[in-house]
Every structure is written in C-alpha cells, then in structure tokens.
Amino acid sequence: MPAPRLLAAFAALAVLVTGVLALVATVVERGGIEADLTARSREALSRSGLPAEAVSFSGRDATVRARSPHEALLAESVVEDVDGVRSVDVVTSGGHGGPPTPQRGAAPADPGASAKARLQRSLDEVLADNPITFRPYSSDLTSGGEDAVARVAETLSGAPTDWRFEVGGHTARVSGADPESAEELSYARAEAVAEELVDLGVPPDQVKPVGYGDTRPLSRHGTSAIDRRVEISVR
C-alpha cells in the first residue's frame, strides 16, 4: 500500500479509536452519575419513610413510582432536593407489583375497609391536585385553599355516618420558632378546615381536627409552602 494511503488509513483508525474511547468514557461516567444519584435518592426516600426502591435514573433524570398521589407528592419533593437531580417524573401505580393475590382459604376482605380505602385514594387525588393551603403564619385559608376544602366536602358527601375524618393540620418550619406555637397554629388550621367542612354539610361529629405542628414535613427541610397544609384521613 502506498505511503499516503497507509497514513490515511492509520489516521482514520486513530479517529475511530478515539471516538470509541470517548463513547466508553461517556457511558462509564453516566453510569457513575446514575449510581450515585440512585444511592443518594434512595437514602433520602428511606429517611422520609418512603420505599427506597421506587426511584430509578436515566442520566440525571429520575423516575419515581408511587402508590398514591400523596406518596407521589412527597417522593417527588424528596428526590427533587437531592443535589444533581435535573428532573423528576412521577408514576402513580396504585401499588408496587400489582394487587396482592388472595390466599386460598383466606377470609374475604372487609368491604367497609375497601370502601374507606377507595375514599382515601379519592381524597389523596383531590389534595394532590388542590392542596389546602394557608397564608404564612396564620390559619387563614388562601383562595385556592378554600376551593380545595369545597372539593373535599364534595368528595366526602354521601359517606356512611359512622365513618370519621381526621383533619390533620401542619406548619412549615421556622428557625427559632417555639414547637408549641407550631402545634397550636397547626391545630388552628385543622380547626378552620373542619369548621369549613361542617359549613359545607359534613356532619360535625364525623370531623376531628388534629395539630401536628412541623413534625411531618413534605419538603426536605420543611420550610416550603407545601408544608403549610391540611390532610384528610378516613378513619
């Protein structure tokens, strides 16, 4: 082979090898990033009491699988706060691995419990789309919060009279704030929502306000607007 052609062949081979090495380095680097983000995100989810295996990564983009809208909101907030995460896509599956298979000879499921679970899922979906929010440092509902309470009242209409609904109030964390004051404010928020629900037709003996203070945050540091909220639990 003439020398010019030989040199051209070597040059082309060098370019090809360089490209392959660059591609391998990119794949290795991406794999390292994904492994690091996955490990740190799973640790953060575990600290928040959420299923750690629910998160996976493609590069810096996370996919989180949640069993309910409420869990989806919490998991998304936790993973978003992990350094290096670019985006979070949430998939609400209604349960990991599908519904459990009944065991042979097992007693049939309690129809009342199933109905309560369905109502709870409906409430979680309503509150995921329309959180009950408050003005900072007060128990005054925002206009969006008032709309959310109205949606909750509509969802609760027609529920059996022996069911109870816990209205749990929560506050955002404030540096240096007195925990007792946070608990009092969270109770005032729960009470405000309970009174609004009663005004909208929910029987008063079915509604119980509870104040949790700043002990159950949704965001990583507990200082976000989503931490000023009320949650409804079917009992």
Secondary structure, DSSP 8 states (H G I E B T S, - for coil): --HHHHHHHHHHHHHHHHHHHHHHHHHHHHHHHHHHHHHHHHHHHHHTTS-GGGEEEETTEEEEEESSHHHHHHHHHHHHTSTT--EEEEEE-SSTTSS----TT-----HHHHHHHHHHHHHHHHHHHS-EEB-TTS--B-HHHHHHHHHHHHHHTT--TT--EEEEEE----TT--HHHHHHHHHHHHHHHHHHHHHTT--GGGEEEEE-TTSS-SSSSS-SGGGSEEEEEE-
